[in-house]
Amino acid sequence: MSSAGTRVAVVTGSNKGIGYAAVMELCAKFDGTVYLTSRDEGRGRKAMEELEKLGLHPAYHQLDIDDESSVLKLRDFLVDTHGGLDVLVNNAAIIFPMMTPREEFVESIRKTIDTNFYHTMRACKILFPILRPHARVVHLTSDDGHLLKISGREPEAAALRQRFCAPDLTEPELCQLMEEFIEAAKNGDYYERGWPDSVKEREDTWPNEGYIVSKVGISALTRTHQRQFDQDPREDLTVNCVHPGYVVTDATYQKGEKTIQEGAEAACWLAMQPPSSSANNVPKGAYVWHDKQLVDWVNGPLPSIY
Ligand SMILES: NC(=O)c1ccc[n+]([C@@H]2O[C@H](COP(=O)([O-])OP(=O)(O)OC[C@H]3O[C@@H](n4cnc5c(N)ncnc54)[C@H](OP(=O)(O)O)[C@@H]3O)[C@@H](O)[C@H]2O)c1
């Protein structure tokens, strides 16, 4: 069955947490079909049932961003069924606690960078070609994804920050930075090389350094992606990254200051930006705070602690 012409939104990792709330908000306000996706079909179907009870009717598709074939299947399905994609919210991510046992530390960093950075980037590579003109892409980053979180020993940290915010940073150069961090984590000298060290900087128990670097990577990727969009023949493609706030979810061990609905608000606001025109100021390639402020990603300051 083809329903080409209907606008289509996809939220990754939306069986729970902020992604689930983003589906709720989009179901209520987006003019088109909204896909709830989950890596585990059972968890996804259960979330669908909950939303049906609330009178919301998203569509469903399985999506595990760690599995390339799963992303390819979603792409082919979207092309066959709808002819393209209009909104992509890259929400799926994992987090390991800071106090991850030493023997699991490097492995936890590798896994975090893989899912949160590499596999999000791969999903974009696969799905970006089917974006339609005026498509809106949103990457979930974090307060930990601000450039100033690259805060290891100086002047090494400053040199890393300089590379992350280079105005012509390419995807291979960004991947090279991720690999240098993983190598330094293996060697145990990551702080001396300028990378963050949670134990030195924080008193609470999460997240670990892998999460911070993965999210700085996503924020940097947003700028690189927008530059690609600016050269794209399709009209008015935008991508922004958003810090949702400190939100009560499983990722925060049910701690936080905001409900999942509040956490999804700024992401959905970005996802539903109108077509750009001389009469409006649609954000492009920006680092956006949960109160919808556009924050200077290079120099800061951050508007609040979380
Ligand atoms: N909560 C906060 O305070 C906070 C703060 C800053 C940034 N964020 C960011 O906001 C986003 C959502 O966080 P959250 O707090 O809602 O987290 P969450 O409750 O842990 O939900 C994460 C979602 O991502 C899914 N997921 C994980 N790996 C996946 C994969 N390989 N493929 C597809 N889906 C996958 C999970 O599926 P399963 O159920 O199968 O595990 C789950 O649906 C993340 O990007 C996070 O980094 C959150």
The ligand as an SDF file (V2000), in Angstrom:
LIG
                    3D

 48 52  0  0  0  0  0  0  0  0999 V2000
   16.9710   11.6700   30.6390 N   0  0  0  0  0  0  0  0  0  0  0  0
   17.7850   12.7200   30.6560 C   0  0  0  0  0  0  0  0  0  0  0  0
   17.8910   13.4450   31.6750 O   0  0  0  0  0  0  0  0  0  0  0  0
   18.6070   13.0640   29.4510 C   0  0  0  0  0  0  0  0  0  0  0  0
   19.4980   14.1580   29.5700 C   0  0  0  0  0  0  0  0  0  0  0  0
   20.2650   14.5140   28.4520 C   0  0  0  0  0  0  0  0  0  0  0  0
   20.1280   13.8130   27.2750 C   0  0  0  0  0  0  0  0  0  0  0  0
   19.2680   12.7500   27.1850 N   0  0  0  0  0  0  0  0  0  0  0  0
   19.1750   12.0460   25.9000 C   0  0  0  0  0  0  0  0  0  0  0  0
   17.8070   11.8830   25.5200 O   0  0  0  0  0  0  0  0  0  0  0  0
   17.6390   10.6770   24.7820 C   0  0  0  0  0  0  0  0  0  0  0  0
   16.5730    9.8100   25.4320 C   0  0  0  0  0  0  0  0  0  0  0  0
   16.9980    9.5120   26.7460 O   0  0  0  0  0  0  0  0  0  0  0  0
   16.0460    8.8270   27.8250 P   0  0  0  0  0  0  0  0  0  0  0  0
   16.4210    9.4280   29.1130 O   0  0  0  0  0  0  0  0  0  0  0  0
   14.6590    8.8510   27.3640 O   0  0  0  0  0  0  0  0  0  0  0  0
   16.6250    7.3290   27.7940 O   0  0  0  0  0  0  0  0  0  0  0  0
   15.9240    5.9130   28.0610 P   0  0  0  0  0  0  0  0  0  0  0  0
   14.7010    6.0670   28.9110 O   0  0  0  0  0  0  0  0  0  0  0  0
   17.0140    5.0100   28.4980 O   0  0  0  0  0  0  0  0  0  0  0  0
   15.4260    5.4890   26.5990 O   0  0  0  0  0  0  0  0  0  0  0  0
   16.3660    5.2270   25.6020 C   0  0  0  0  0  0  0  0  0  0  0  0
   15.6370    4.6320   24.4070 C   0  0  0  0  0  0  0  0  0  0  0  0
   16.6170    4.3250   23.4080 O   0  0  0  0  0  0  0  0  0  0  0  0
   16.4470    2.9700   23.0170 C   0  0  0  0  0  0  0  0  0  0  0  0
   17.6560    2.3930   22.4600 N   0  0  0  0  0  0  0  0  0  0  0  0
   18.8350    2.1470   23.0650 C   0  0  0  0  0  0  0  0  0  0  0  0
   19.6840    1.5690   22.1840 N   0  0  0  0  0  0  0  0  0  0  0  0
   19.0190    1.4630   21.0090 C   0  0  0  0  0  0  0  0  0  0  0  0
   19.3450    0.9600   19.7350 C   0  0  0  0  0  0  0  0  0  0  0  0
   20.5230    0.3850   19.4760 N   0  0  0  0  0  0  0  0  0  0  0  0
   18.4280    1.0460   18.7340 N   0  0  0  0  0  0  0  0  0  0  0  0
   17.2180    1.6060   18.9630 C   0  0  0  0  0  0  0  0  0  0  0  0
   16.8260    2.0550   20.1670 N   0  0  0  0  0  0  0  0  0  0  0  0
   17.7330    1.9930   21.1740 C   0  0  0  0  0  0  0  0  0  0  0  0
   15.9530    2.2670   24.2780 C   0  0  0  0  0  0  0  0  0  0  0  0
   15.3750    1.0120   23.9510 O   0  0  0  0  0  0  0  0  0  0  0  0
   15.2580   -0.2060   25.0520 P   0  0  0  0  0  0  0  0  0  0  0  0
   14.0190    0.0560   25.8430 O   0  0  0  0  0  0  0  0  0  0  0  0
   15.1800   -1.3970   24.1720 O   0  0  0  0  0  0  0  0  0  0  0  0
   16.5040   -0.1510   25.8840 O   0  0  0  0  0  0  0  0  0  0  0  0
   14.9420    3.3050   24.7540 C   0  0  0  0  0  0  0  0  0  0  0  0
   13.7560    3.2070   24.0040 O   0  0  0  0  0  0  0  0  0  0  0  0
   19.0130   10.0300   24.7330 C   0  0  0  0  0  0  0  0  0  0  0  0
   19.6410   10.3920   23.5410 O   0  0  0  0  0  0  0  0  0  0  0  0
   19.7250   10.6400   25.9270 C   0  0  0  0  0  0  0  0  0  0  0  0
   21.1220   10.6210   25.7910 O   0  0  0  0  0  0  0  0  0  0  0  0
   18.5070   12.3630   28.2630 C   0  0  0  0  0  0  0  0  0  0  0  0
  1  2  1  0
  2  3  2  0
  2  4  1  0
  4  5  1  0
  4 48  2  0
  5  6  2  0
  6  7  1  0
  7  8  2  0
  8  9  1  0
  8 48  1  0
  9 10  1  0
  9 46  1  0
 10 11  1  0
 11 12  1  0
 11 44  1  0
 12 13  1  0
 13 14  1  0
 14 15  2  0
 14 16  1  0
 14 17  1  0
 17 18  1  0
 18 19  2  0
 18 20  1  0
 18 21  1  0
 21 22  1  0
 22 23  1  0
 23 24  1  0
 23 42  1  0
 24 25  1  0
 25 26  1  0
 25 36  1  0
 26 27  1  0
 26 35  1  0
 27 28  2  0
 28 29  1  0
 29 30  1  0
 29 35  2  0
 30 31  1  0
 30 32  2  0
 32 33  1  0
 33 34  2  0
 34 35  1  0
 36 37  1  0
 36 42  1  0
 37 38  1  0
 38 39  2  0
 38 40  1  0
 38 41  1  0
 42 43  1  0
 44 45  1  0
 44 46  1  0
 46 47  1  0
M  CHG  2   8   1  16  -1
M  END
$$$$
